[in-house]
Amino acid sequence: MSKIAIYAGSFDPPTNGHLWMIRRGAELFDELVVVLAVNPEKKGFLSMEERRALLEQMVADIDGRVTVEVVEQGFLVDFASRIGATHLLRGVRNTIDFEYEKAMSRMNARMQPDVQTVFLMPPSELEEISSSMVRGFVGLPGWERWVQTCVPPCVFSAISK
């Protein structure tokens, strides 16, 4: 039986931390589905179409075991069950992330006991990077110097436009 994992987020914009998670997920699982999820609480920085295209560019060199999907509504764990995913892949950068992700993994386990959550911790040079931090720096004097170190080249190019 194939081990299929889902790595979900709003990816607004995708960062080097996201790319690290995607690459590790591709190493750990037979198939990784990167799910671009709609978060109604977040105002979009990049359009859904832009984010999807950027994610597809970011995973293009990973041997076909990574796909990108958009899920606009419903529970992620139900989507996982529908496509036969066995795992949800989540990143934990700090204790705040851990507490939130722990609660979500327990709720997901109650809803779909056959879908297991797996946590990965990024390397220290990526743990402070977040999409919201990147969005906050764009437009400030000298933003390009810092943002360029936080996102893949295709994302930096899109943001620079």
Buried (B, 14 or more C-beta within 10 A) or exposed (E): EEEBBBBBBBBBBBBBBBBBBBBBBBEBBEBBBBBBBEEEEEEEBBEBEBBBBBBBBBBEEBEEBBBBBEBEEEEBBEBBBEEEBBBBBBBBBEEEBBEEBBEBBEEBBEBBEEBBBBBBEBEEEBBEBBBEEBBEBBEEEEBEEEBEEBBBEBBBEBBEE
